[in-house]
Amino acid sequence: MLVEIKKFGHEERAACTSLDVAETFGKAHDKVMRDIKNLGCSEEFNIANFGGISYTDSMNRTQKAYVMTRDGFTLLVMGYTGELAMKFKEDYIKQFNAMEAALQGKIIERQKGIAVRQALTKALQQSNEDARMHGHAYSTYTNCIYKVLFGMDANHLREKFGIGKKDNLRDCFSQEELRAIQSMECLVSGLVDCGWQYDQVKLFIQQNNSLKQIAA
């Protein structure tokens, strides 16, 4: 997949890299980098649509590259001509459309997830679980959900995605994974409301094979 959802400032946007463009259009990467530098676009457009990144080449050297949005890509390849170049442009545009649709789905799931997390937090506060766990009930239950769905807790997921403690872990999940987390959180909220304690909830969701398939 050449087009992916990447971070641009505080936003997630569909994007690709100068390395992808070079490989797909059969151009030297330094030529693509030069093309980007010579676009002559405004500073505002440049900041919004091009970002500097680094990568390790085949000789284990750190090299520079660009990540670009759909608009940045469109401006860059506008001058690339030929039948093959046109086909690749069309393919890229289709991928950008697909990624932007996926991103919109993620945004919707994230908005729905706020209410779900609030319900779980309220359920834990109204039970004796939060007091019993000295204010750490939400993180404890969340780690339990992550382990059931993904086989690892929040810290290990952060390591997997290469993000820090201040970064939002849920930005890294797909729409389907967010939906799975929310379904599990709804279930856990209901069980806590019914008076179940952590060990009971943990055993139930671990043993219920159908729940483990939500994220599959």
C-alpha positions as CSV (number, residue, x, y, z in Angstrom):
1,M,0.0,0.0,0.0
2,L,1.6,3.3,-1.1
3,V,-1.0,5.7,0.4
4,E,-1.4,5.4,4.2
5,I,-2.9,7.4,7.1
6,K,-0.1,9.5,8.6
7,K,0.2,12.3,11.1
8,F,0.4,15.9,9.9
9,G,0.8,18.1,12.9
10,H,-2.1,17.3,15.1
11,E,-4.2,15.8,12.3
12,E,-4.3,12.4,10.6
13,R,-4.4,12.6,6.8
14,A,-4.0,10.3,3.8
15,A,-0.4,10.5,2.6
16,C,2.4,9.0,0.7
17,T,6.2,9.5,0.6
18,S,8.7,10.8,-1.9
19,L,10.2,7.3,-1.8
20,D,6.9,5.8,-3.0
21,V,6.7,8.4,-5.8
22,A,10.2,7.7,-6.9
23,E,9.7,3.9,-7.0
24,T,6.3,4.1,-8.7
25,F,7.2,6.6,-11.4
26,G,10.7,5.1,-12.0
27,K,12.6,8.2,-10.9
28,A,15.7,8.7,-8.8
29,H,14.7,9.7,-5.3
30,D,17.0,12.7,-5.3
31,K,15.3,13.9,-8.5
32,V,11.9,13.7,-6.7
33,M,13.3,15.5,-3.7
34,R,14.6,18.2,-6.0
35,D,11.2,18.4,-7.8
36,I,9.5,19.0,-4.4
37,K,12.0,21.7,-3.4
38,N,11.5,23.4,-6.7
39,L,7.7,23.5,-6.7
40,G,7.6,27.1,-5.7
41,C,4.5,26.8,-3.7
42,S,3.6,29.1,-0.8
43,E,5.1,28.5,2.6
44,E,1.5,27.9,3.9
45,F,0.8,25.2,1.3
46,N,4.3,23.6,1.9
47,I,3.8,23.4,5.6
48,A,0.3,21.9,5.2
49,N,1.1,19.4,2.6
50,F,4.8,18.4,2.8
51,G,6.7,17.1,5.9
52,G,10.3,16.1,6.3
53,I,11.0,12.5,7.5
54,S,14.0,10.2,7.7
55,Y,14.7,6.6,6.7
56,T,17.5,4.1,6.8
57,D,18.8,3.2,3.3
58,S,20.3,-0.2,2.2
59,M,23.8,0.9,3.5
60,N,22.3,1.7,7.0
61,R,22.6,5.4,6.5
62,T,20.0,7.9,7.7
63,Q,18.6,9.7,4.7
64,K,15.9,12.5,4.2
65,A,12.6,12.1,2.5
66,Y,9.2,13.8,2.3
67,V,5.8,12.7,3.3
68,M,3.0,14.4,1.3
69,T,-0.8,14.8,1.3
70,R,-3.1,14.3,-1.6
71,D,-2.8,18.0,-2.5
72,G,1.0,17.9,-2.3
73,F,1.1,14.7,-4.4
74,T,-1.2,16.2,-7.0
75,L,0.9,19.3,-7.4
76,L,4.2,17.3,-7.5
77,V,3.1,14.8,-10.2
78,M,1.1,17.3,-12.3
79,G,4.1,17.6,-14.7
80,Y,4.8,13.9,-14.9
81,T,3.7,12.9,-18.4
82,G,3.3,9.8,-20.5
83,E,0.8,6.9,-20.6
84,L,2.4,5.0,-17.7
85,A,2.6,8.1,-15.6
86,M,-1.1,8.8,-16.2
87,K,-2.0,5.3,-15.1
88,F,0.0,5.7,-11.9
89,K,-1.6,9.0,-11.2
90,E,-5.1,7.4,-11.5
91,D,-4.0,4.6,-9.2
92,Y,-2.7,7.0,-6.5
93,I,-5.9,9.0,-6.6
94,K,-7.9,5.9,-6.1
95,Q,-5.7,5.0,-3.1
96,F,-6.1,8.5,-1.6
97,N,-9.9,8.2,-2.0
98,A,-9.8,4.8,-0.2
99,M,-7.6,6.1,2.6
100,E,-9.6,9.3,3.1
101,A,-12.8,7.1,3.4
102,A,-11.1,4.9,5.9
103,L,-9.9,8.0,7.9
104,Q,-13.5,9.4,7.9
105,G,-14.6,6.0,9.3
106,K,-12.0,6.2,12.0
107,I,-13.1,9.7,12.9
108,I,-16.7,8.5,13.3
109,E,-15.7,5.6,15.5
110,R,-13.5,7.9,17.6
111,Q,-16.5,10.2,18.2
112,K,-18.7,7.3,19.1
113,G,-15.9,6.0,21.4
114,I,-16.0,9.1,23.6
115,A,-19.5,8.3,24.8
116,V,-18.6,4.6,25.3
117,R,-15.5,5.4,27.4
118,Q,-17.5,7.9,29.4
119,A,-20.1,5.1,30.2
120,L,-17.3,2.7,31.3
121,T,-15.7,5.4,33.4
122,K,-19.1,6.2,35.1
123,A,-19.8,2.5,35.7
124,L,-16.4,2.0,37.4
125,Q,-16.8,5.2,39.5
126,Q,-20.3,4.2,40.6
127,S,-19.2,0.7,41.6
128,N,-16.5,0.2,44.2
129,E,-13.9,-0.8,41.6
130,D,-12.3,2.6,41.2
131,A,-11.9,3.0,44.9
132,R,-10.7,-0.5,45.4
133,M,-8.1,0.0,42.6
134,H,-7.0,3.4,44.1
135,G,-8.2,5.3,41.0
136,H,-6.6,3.0,38.5
137,A,-9.7,1.0,37.5
138,Y,-10.1,2.5,34.0
139,S,-6.5,1.8,33.0
140,T,-6.6,-1.7,34.5
141,Y,-9.9,-2.6,32.7
142,T,-8.6,-1.1,29.5
143,N,-5.4,-3.1,29.6
144,C,-7.5,-6.2,30.1
145,I,-9.6,-5.4,27.0
146,Y,-6.4,-4.8,25.0
147,K,-4.9,-8.1,26.0
148,V,-8.0,-10.0,25.0
149,L,-8.3,-8.3,21.7
150,F,-4.7,-7.7,20.7
151,G,-2.6,-10.0,23.0
152,M,-0.8,-7.1,24.7
153,D,-1.4,-4.2,27.1
154,A,-1.2,-0.5,26.3
155,N,2.5,-0.1,27.0
156,H,3.4,-3.0,24.6
157,L,1.0,-1.6,22.0
158,R,2.8,1.7,22.2
159,E,6.1,0.0,21.7
160,K,4.6,-1.9,18.7
161,F,3.4,1.4,17.1
162,G,6.5,3.3,18.1
163,I,4.7,6.1,20.0
164,G,5.3,7.7,23.3
165,K,3.1,7.9,26.5
166,K,1.8,11.4,25.5
167,D,0.6,10.2,22.1
168,N,-3.0,8.9,21.7
169,L,-2.9,5.2,21.3
170,R,-6.3,5.0,19.7
171,D,-5.0,7.0,16.8
172,C,-3.1,3.9,15.8
173,F,-6.1,1.6,15.6
174,S,-8.1,0.9,12.4
175,Q,-11.8,1.5,12.2
176,E,-12.5,-2.2,12.8
177,E,-10.2,-2.3,15.8
178,L,-11.8,0.8,17.3
179,R,-15.3,-0.7,16.8
180,A,-14.0,-3.9,18.5
181,I,-12.7,-2.0,21.5
182,Q,-16.0,-0.1,21.9
183,S,-18.0,-3.3,21.7
184,M,-15.9,-4.8,24.5
185,E,-16.1,-1.6,26.6
186,C,-19.9,-1.6,26.3
187,L,-20.0,-5.2,27.5
188,V,-17.6,-4.5,30.4
189,S,-19.7,-1.5,31.4
190,G,-22.8,-3.7,31.6
191,L,-21.0,-6.3,33.6
192,V,-19.7,-3.8,36.1
193,D,-23.2,-2.2,36.3
194,C,-24.4,-5.7,37.3
195,G,-22.0,-5.8,40.2
196,W,-19.2,-8.0,38.6
197,Q,-15.7,-7.4,39.9
198,Y,-12.5,-7.3,37.9
199,D,-11.5,-11.0,38.2
200,Q,-15.0,-12.1,37.1
201,V,-15.0,-9.7,34.1
202,K,-11.5,-10.7,33.1
203,L,-12.3,-14.4,33.2
204,F,-15.5,-13.9,31.3
205,I,-14.0,-12.0,28.4
206,Q,-11.0,-14.3,28.2
207,Q,-13.1,-17.4,28.0
208,N,-15.7,-16.1,25.5
209,N,-14.2,-17.0,22.2
210,S,-16.7,-15.0,20.2
211,L,-15.6,-11.8,21.8
212,K,-12.0,-12.5,20.8
213,Q,-13.0,-12.6,17.2
214,I,-14.3,-9.0,17.2
215,A,-10.9,-7.6,16.2
216,A,-10.2,-10.5,13.7
